[in-house]
Amino acid sequence: MLNKWFANTLLNIIINMIILMTLAGYLHTMVHISGIGTAFAASVILSFLNAFVRPVLILFSLPATVLTLGFFIFIINALMLYLTSAIIGPGFQIDGFGSALIVAIIMAVCQLIIQTFIIKPLRRK
């Protein structure tokens, strides 16, 4: 059970790292990452925040999430990215909250595509 959790967590960290590095390459005016090590550290911190802080924020913002039909989750994801940027420092920077929101939406779509079309079919084998 613990091995499966660890494998899933490590897989999510690697997927987040690849997505962050790709977005930093394509959206270089919005996201700045100084290197692979920084991308890995940002991914680890983002995964930690998503595991422990995000559920609390979702619980407290449940009325806003219901009123916006779930779109407020993107605001929470952007806050997690912005907080990760603040924790990492100059190695990982996001140029404003609007950039964080755009990156959070793109990351969510990329994660959905990767999980649906790559990870799930591989687990069925």
Secondary structure, DSSP 8 states (H G I E B T S, - for coil): -HHHHHHHHHHHHHHHHHHHHHHHHH-TTTEEE--HHHHHHHHHHHHHHHHHTHHHHHHHTHHHHHHTTTTHHHHHHHHHHHHHHHHH-TTEEE-SHHHHHHHHHHHHHHHHHHIIIIIHHHHH-
